[in-house]
């Protein structure tokens, strides 16, 4: 079963989008990661049996950004 979630993430450019998206899509359990710096959103589709929302938040932090629930 998959789950969708959206985080608000303050991104300023396409490079920011790419950094977040690349970090997330390399993670087992992440099915899809869409980042949009114009809307400051990251939308994720993931398998909660493989990765938790808290782990996803930490991955975004590791990429240099602070997520909040969208």
Secondary structure, DSSP 8 states (H G I E B T S, - for coil): --EEEEEEE---SHHHHHHHHHHHHTSTTEEEEEEETTTTEEEEEE-TTT--HHHHHHHHHHTT--EEE-
